[in-house]
Amino acid sequence: MDELAGTLGYIVKLIAAAGALGTAAFGLVDASKAFWGGMSNPGFGYIRKAVETLLATAGGAAAFGRREIMATLRANWLNGVPKAVQKATAKSLIHLMLTPQTAPAMAAAVGVNADHLTLAAQHVQNDEAVTEQDMRVLGIYDVMASAVLDFGYERADQFYRNTTKLASAGCAIVLAVAARWLMDGAFNWHSLLMAAIVGVIATPLAPMAKDLATSITAAAKAVGALKR
């Protein structure tokens, strides 16, 4: 019983150490955001591609055009603005670019009737009464634009999360191997390999380390109670 309780206690310490290592790795990766956005940048390429598809060859006004739209969307992405808000902002800015001049290209990008969309844009620009046909074509365009943006933002979010996890795992491995090397004072393949394995599991373990350690501690106390 003493041996089992001691083993469980040792496992708890290992889990706590691995969790701390994973947390430190996440912290270092997050700190990279201070340098030109760091790990916040991965994934934005999918958003850029989706928005450029919708804008097609639209030039936009000189005061606020494609470059300003991309800069605004990138700022929202880097700052971690809620995804729903980012999508709504992107859709609003794309609608801002919809004019009688840009409508044909933007309609072709999503397969909407170019003449109808151009007429609707003309009515909106001239502050004229919007017809039922205008409402219908604008609604279809909105649905198609939303679908393109949803795809872009979901792929971007997936790529960002996967890249962050991979970078954190790499950072944890480097930290674990470096610490083991300093502790050994010499090169030892077996020791460094074990450290690398700890680094690999540290990142996924970090969010659940506390709960897992608590559960094992409770099990150790139960074992001790059985002995008595």
N, C-alpha and C positions, 0 to 999 in steps of 0.2 A: 504493500500500500504506500509506504514511504517513497519507494522508488517511482511508482506511478505518479504520485503527487509531485515529486521533484521533476519528473519528465514534463508533466503538464505545465509546471511553473516555468521551465526552461523554454517551452514552446511559446508561452505567453510573452516572454521577453523577446524572443525572435520575431514574433508578429509585431510587437510594439516597435522594435527597431526597424523592421522592414517598412512598416507604416510611416514612421518618421522619415525614412529615406525617400519614400515615394512622395511625401508631402514636400520635402525639401526640393526634390526634382521638379515638382509642379511649380513651386515658388520661383525657382531659377528660370524656368521656361516663361512664366508669367512676367518676370522682371524684364525679359527681352523686349516687351512691348514698349518700353521707354525709348528704344532705339528704332526710329522710323516705323513704329508699329509692330516690329518684331513678329511674334507668332500670331498676331492678329491678322496679318496679311494673307495667309493661305486661305484659299476658297473664293476670294473676291473675283478672281478671273472668271468664274462661272457666272457671277452677277454681271460683270462687264459684258460678257458675251451675250447674255440674255437681253440686256438693255440695248446693246448695239444692234441686235437683231430687230428689235421693235422700232428703234429710231431709223433703221435702214439708212437712206441717204439724206435724211432730214438735216438741214443746216441749222435751223433755229435762229433766234434773234441774237444780235451781237452782244446784248447785255447779259443774256443767260442762254448759253448753248450747250452743246454736247460736253465740252470740257468741264463746264461748271456743274452739270448734272452728275458726271462721273466723280468729280471731287466731293460733291455733297454726299453721294451714296457711299463713297469710300470712307468718308469721315464717320458716317453712321455705323458702318461695318466695324471700323477700328474701335469705336467707342462702345460697342456692344449694345447698341440700341435694340430694344425688343424686335424680334423678327417681323412680327405683324405690322409694327410701325414702319419698319424699313420697307416692307412691300408696299404699304399704302403711300409712303413718300415717293417711292420709285414710280408708282402708277400715276400719281399726281403730276410729277415732273414730266413724264412721258406725254400725258394729256396736254401739258403746257406747250409742248412742241408741235401739237397737232394744229396745223393751219391749212388753208386751201392750197398753199404751195407744197407743203410736205405730205399732205394727205395721200396722194397717189402712191408714193413710195412706202409709206407706213401701212397703207391698206394692203399692198402687195406682200408685205412681210408676214402678214397673218392670214391672208386669203380672204379679205373682206372686199366687197364691191367698192372699187376706187371712186367711181362717180358719185355714189351715194354718200360715201364718207367725206368726199370733198365738198359736196353740197351742205352736209351737216356742219362741217367746220366753217364754211362760209357764213351760215346762219348764226352760229355761235359768235364768230368774230365780229359780225355786223350788229350783234345784239338784236337779231330778228327772232320772230316766233319760231320755235323748234317744232317741226312736224312729227307725226307719228313715225314716218319713215326714218327721220333723223334719230329719233329715240331708239328705233329698232337697230339701226346700223351702229350707233354708238354703244348700245348694249352688247351687240355681238363682238365689237372690237374690244370692249372692256373685258368680256369673258376670255377672249383669246389672249389678250395681253396679260391677264391674271394667270392664265395657265403657263405661259412662257416664264413669267416672273417666279411663279411657284417652283417650277422645275429648277431655275437658276439658283434660287435661294436655298432650296432643300439640298441640292448637290453641293453648294458652297458650304453649308452648315456641316454636312457629312464629311467633306474633305477637311474642313477646319478641325473637327473633333478628332478624326483619325490622325491627322498630322500632329496635333498637340499631344495626343497619347504616345505616338511614336517618338516624338522629340523628348518627352518626359521619361520614357523608358530608356532611351539612349543616355540621357543625363544621369539617371539613377544608376545605370551600369557603370558609367565612368566614375561616379562618386564612390560606388561600392568597391570597384577594383582598385582605385587610388587609395582608399582607406585601408584595404587589406594589404596592399603593397607596403604602405608606410608602417603598418603594424608588424608585418613579417620582417621587414628590413632587407628582404632579398626576393628574388624572382622564384615563385613557386607555382607551377602550372595548376596543380590540383586546388590550391588555396584560391588562386585568382579565378578559376573556373567556378568554384562555389560562390565566390563573391559576385560574379557576373550573373549567376542564376538568381541570387537574392535580388540583384538589381532589376532583373526581368520581371519578377513577381511583385516588386515593391510598388510599381505604379498602379496596377489594378487592385492591389491589396489596400492601398492607402485609404480610400473612402470607407472601407468596412473594417479596418484594423481595430478600431476601438470596440465596436460591437463584438467582433470575433474574440478579442482578448478577454472581454468581460464574460462571455459565454464559457470560455475555457477556464477562467478563474473560478466561476461558479461550479464548474464540473470538478475542479481540484478540491474545492471546499466540500463538495458532496462526498468525494472519495475519502477525505479526512474524517468526515462525520461517520462514514460507514466503519472506519477503523475503530473509532471510539465505541 
